Amino acid sequence: MSCSQFLVGNIGLSPAAGTFLTGWSLIRSPLGTFSTSIQCVGALFAADYTSPTPSILTTAVSDMQTAAVDAAGRTGPDFLNLGAGASILFNLRTSIQRSL
């Protein structure tokens, strides 16, 4: 796989191993807690990387599941298709947002 675009941000993969991060030309950090890539302005993390990465990813997955359950139980959205899907910063009150 070749990548002509860049990702800005971090990638976390759990519970899978770093070998599942394919196509990224990974460069492992000296401590083994993350990898970098010329295609990513950020870091890549996997469940088999050196501690504390696995426990951090486990917490992140749990937080994501909690957020999904919470969001599923809410009515809304309060805002629909903000910015017509454009990535624009908005200052909003706590609310549910959805893009179509």
Secondary structure, 3 states (H helix, E strand, C coil): CCCCCCEECCEEECCCCHHHCCCCCCEECCCCCCEEECCEEEEEEECCCCCCHHHHHHHHHHHHHHHHHHHHCCCCCCEECHHHHCCCCCCCCCCCEECC
